[in-house]
Amino acid sequence: MSRSFIKLSPWSHALIHKRRFRLFSSSFTTPYLLLGTTLKNDLPDGSDVRDVLLFDPTKEEMLTVPNITFPEDLAGSRQIGSARGWGIFSNEHDRSLCISDLYSSLGPKSTLTMIPLPSLVAVHSNQANAVWNIAMSSSPSEEDCVVAIKLLDRQLSLCRPHSDMRWTNVGEILAENNLQKLENSTLMYSKRERRFYLPGPGGNSLYSWDLHLKKNKVPSFHELLFRDLPELDDSEWKLLGWCCRTEHLVELASSGQRFLVKWYAQRFFSSSHEGSNYTTRRFMVFREKKMTEGRYMHYTEDIGDVCIFISMSEAFCVEASSCSGLKPNSIYFIGHGFGIYNIVDTTIHHFQAPEGAPTSFKDPYWLPPSRI
């Protein structure tokens, strides 16, 4: 998945009415896509006031949450990752890090939480600011929470923000094992097994770490055995072989059911000065069945009442029936295009650019439903 800016201009130019709102409901919201913020004014104490821009995929509208105060520490920071609705922010001046529930606490009675993290300066990497994605073992407000950051150069580091303010680097183990092509693998945490997982090259294996970081730096290796592959023409398999591919392991919290998603993006060349770009060709979804012989991944075109959300945040599942307007058996994605992929018939519905949305934005994040 490219880390470049997502441009809205190539989308359909049909305009969608935007509305301004406040989140007063005490029920669960739908998943929203974070588009960015608009600065309203600076305050004398270093904080500022902004409008928060969200995209509602159920109505295909941009929603504006007005007049949100960003404290000084966040006003001078940029978001570099997201997991469980929490964002990780990096200060532009001293590169200090913090976790905040800013975007999941937009209600008028919500209390903003900010938790410091050790600086990435301590991470031995030439790309200390190039965060690919993050994952968390639980809400950062819990004492035993472990935060994991995966960088673009395959560096993987973990810390416990409430008990050990140092990064434990485990990515060096991957380098020692000469594992390549892990740049596009995304990190996730399994609540069912209390382990962090990272798909191996090509999505044919998994590497995992438990929460005893200092004792068990060496990852466990899990070979994946695939069954019931889709019946495609040789020409289609050949084309998919030329595609850029990313792998995402995702777990449904209510049941512990896991899916491996392979995302194929086809490269095309633009006649403009922008050069080449990628567009989504298709997804493949495999349902995990853990047996005594190993972990079997069965290709499926039916995940039932489940939606999968993929962006630069940690991928997550939502039961469609829990949020009005969500389409079951679908993948909501942004990165190589922006839309909904129907798993049954492999069709893509592309979202249109909402009126007033930014013309470009970097690393947009899906925010899971939250009680606000």
N, C-alpha and C positions, 0 to 999 in steps of 0.2 A: 504494500500500500504506500503510495507516494506521500511524502511529508510536505509537499508543496501546497500553496494556497488553493483552496477550493473556490473556483470561479462560478458565479451564478449566471453570468451573461450567456453561456451557451444553452441554458435551459429555455423552455418555452417562455415567451414574453407575455403570456396571458396574465392579467393582473388579478390578484385576490384581495378582497377587502381586508384590511387589518383592523384589529380592535384593541383597545387599551383596557386592561383589567387589573384587579388585585386578587390574590389568592386567599379568599376568606374561608373556603370550605374546610371542614374537618375530616373529609373523606379522602380516599386515595386519589391522586391525580393520574392523568395519563402520562406515559413517557413523553418528555419534551426534548427537542434538540436545542442545545445552547448555541445561538448564533453570535452572541457578543453583547456589548454594552455601548451605550451612547452617553458621553459625558454631558452633564447638565451644568454643574458649577463646582468650583474648588472652594473648600472651606479653610478658614484660618489655621485650624489645627493640623492641616496636612491631609485630612480626609477629603473625599469628594462625593458628589451625588450623581448617580447615573440611572438611566433607564436600562433595564435588562431585557434583551430581545430573545424570545423563545419561538420555536416552531412547533405547532400542534399537528402531528401527522394524521389525526383522526378527522380534522376539519380542513387541513391544508391551509392553515392561516398562521400568520405571524402574530404572536401575542406580546404585548409590551407591559412589563411590570414597572411602573413609574417610581422615580424618586427613591431609589435604594441607596443608602449610605454605605460607602466603602471606607473602612477605617484606613488610617495612614499606611499600615503595613501592607494592605491589599491594594491600595491606590497606586503604590509604586512597584507593583509586582505584575507578572504575567502568569497565566495559568499554563502549566506544562503537562498536566495529566488529570485523569478523573477516574474514580472507582466508587461504586456504591452511592453515587450522588455527591460524594465529597470531592473537592478539587485540591490539587497540589499547586501551590503558587511559589514562584521564584522571584525574589527581590532583584530588581534590575541593577541595584548599586552594590550590594555586598554578597549577592548570590545566596542569601539565606533562604531557607525553605519553611513553609508551614502548610498544614492541612486545614481546610475550612469547609464548613457546611453552608457557605454563603448562598449557593444556588438551590439548596433544598430547604432553606429557612427564610423564604421570601414573605411569609405571612406577617401581618402587623404585630402579632404577639410573640413572634419567634425570637429566640435569643441566639445571636451569632456565636459560634464556637471556633476558636483558632488554636491549633496545637503545633508547636514548633517541631521541626525535623532537623537532623544534622545537615550541614551544607554539603552539596555535591563536590565541593572543592576537595574533600577527603577521598573521593572516588578516583582511583588511578585509571583515568580514561582520557583519551584525546577528545572525546565527544561528551564531556560531562554535562553539557546543556541539551544534548540531543536525546531527549527521552522518547522512547518508542511507546511504551504504555506502563501503567502501574496496576497493581492488584493489592487488595487488603484482605486479611483473614477475618475481619469483623469491622464493626463501626470503630473509627479511631477514638471515640469517646470511651471505649471499653479498655480496661487496664492491660489486658493481654493481647491487644491488637498488634499484628505484625504487618508492616508496610514493605512491599517489594517494588523495586523500580528496574525496568529493563531499558537499557540504552541501545542506541543504534549499532554499536560495535560489538554486540553480543555480551556486553557487561551486564551482570545481574547482581543487584545488591539489595539487602534486606536489613530492617532495623525494627526495634521495639520502641516507639516514641515515648512510652511511659516508664521504661525501665533501663534502656540502654541506648543512649543518644550517640551511637556509632553505627556506621554502615558495615555490615558483614558481607564481604564480596565473595560470591560463589560463582560468578561467571567465568573466573579464571579456570575452573574445573572443566568447563565446556571447551575452552581453548586448548587445554592440555590434552583433551581427548580428540583433538583435531576435528571437531564438529563444525561444519560449514553450513552456510545458507540458513542461518537462524535469524537473520536480520528481520525477516517478515513474520516470524512466529510471535504470537501474542501470549502474554502471561495471564493465567487465571488462578483463582483459588477455589478449591473444592471444599465446600462446607461438609459434604458427606464423608470425606476421607481426611479432612484437616491437613491438606497438603497443597502446595503451589505446583501447578503443572505448566509445562512449556512443550508444545509440539516440536518433535524433531524434524530434520530435513525432509521435505516432501509430505509431512504429516503422516509418515509411516511408523512413527514411534512417539513416545512421550517420555519426558524427563520430569522428575518430581522431587520436591524437597519437603521434609516435615518441618515443624515449627521449632525444633531443637537446633537452632542455627549453628551454634558453635561446636556442637558435638558431631553433627551430620552435614558437613558441607558437600560431600560427594552425593550427586543426585542418584536416585533410583532410575533404572532404565525399564521401560515397558514397551515391548514390541506389540504393534497393532496388526491384527489379522482381518483383512477386508473380505466381505461377502456380498453377493448380490449386486455387483457393479451394474450401472445402467447400460442398456443396450444402445450404443451409439454407432454411427457409421465410422469407418476408418478415417475418413476425411475430418470428421468432427474431433475424434481423438487426437489426430495430428495437429489440428488447430489449437486444441486445448494445451497440447504440449508446448506450443510457442507462447502461450499466455503467461502473464505474471500471475503468481498464485500466492495467496496467504491462507494460513490455517488458524482456525479459532475453535477452542474447546469451550463449551458453555454448558452450564448445569442449571436445571430447573429446581429452584430452592424448595418448592413444596413436596417434590417426590424424590429428588436426588438423581433423576434421569439425566444422562449426559449425552450431548451431541457433538460430533466433530464436523465443522463446516469448512469446506474448501471453496475459496472464492477465486474465480478465474476472471482476469481482466485482460482485454485485448488492446494491444497498442495500435494507435493510429497517428498519422501525421497531419498536422494542420497546415493549411496554406498560409496562415498568418505567421507573424514573427515568433509565435509562442512555441513552434517546433512540434514535438510529439506529446501525446497524452494517452490516457488509458480510459477505456469504458468497460463496464461490467458485461461479460459474456454469459456467465451462468454461475450458479452455486451448486454444490453437491453436499447433501446432508447425510451423515452416517449416525445411526443410533448405536450407542455402546451397549454391549451385552457381555458382562464379565463372567467368564466360565473358568473351570479348573484348568483348561488347556491354555487360557490366555484371555486377552481382551479382544473380543470380536467387534468389528465395526460393520454394521449392516446398512447398506444404502437404503434410504427411505424417501418416499415422496409423500409421506403422511406423518406429521408430528402432532396431529390433532389440534386441540385448542391452545396451541402454543405459538407465540411470536418470538423471534430472535432479533435482537438489536445489536448491530455491529457499527462501530465507529472507532475513533482513537481512544475511547474509554474502554474499560474492561467490558467485554461482551456479556450480555445477560439475556435471560428468558422472562417472558411475561405471559400469563394465561390470558388469552384474548377476552374471555368472558368476565374478567375482573376489571376491565377498562372499556367503557362503552366506545364503540367506533373502531376498535382495533380489528384487523383482519386475521383470523386464525390461519395456521399453516403457512406463515409468511415470514420473510426476512426483511426487516427495515434496515437500510444500509445508507451510509454516506462515505465517500472516499473516492471510488471510481464511479462517479455519478451519484445520484441521490434519489432514492425511490423505494418501492416495495417489490420484492421478488416473490412470485407465487410458486411455492414448492411443487404443487400438483402439476401445473401445466407449463412451468418454466417461463412464464411471461413476466415482464417488468413494467410496472407503472411508475413513470418518472414524475416526481414532484415538480411543480412549476414554481418559479421565483415569486415569492410574495411581494406585494407592493411595499416599498420602504425598507426591504431587507438590504444588508450590506452587499456591495458588488463582489466582494471577496472576503473570505475569512479563513483563518488557519486553524486546523485541528479541531473541528467542531465535535462536541461530545453529546451523546444521548444521555439523558438523566433518567434513571429508573423512577417508577411511581413512588411517591412519598406521601406521608400524612402531613398535611400542612394546615 
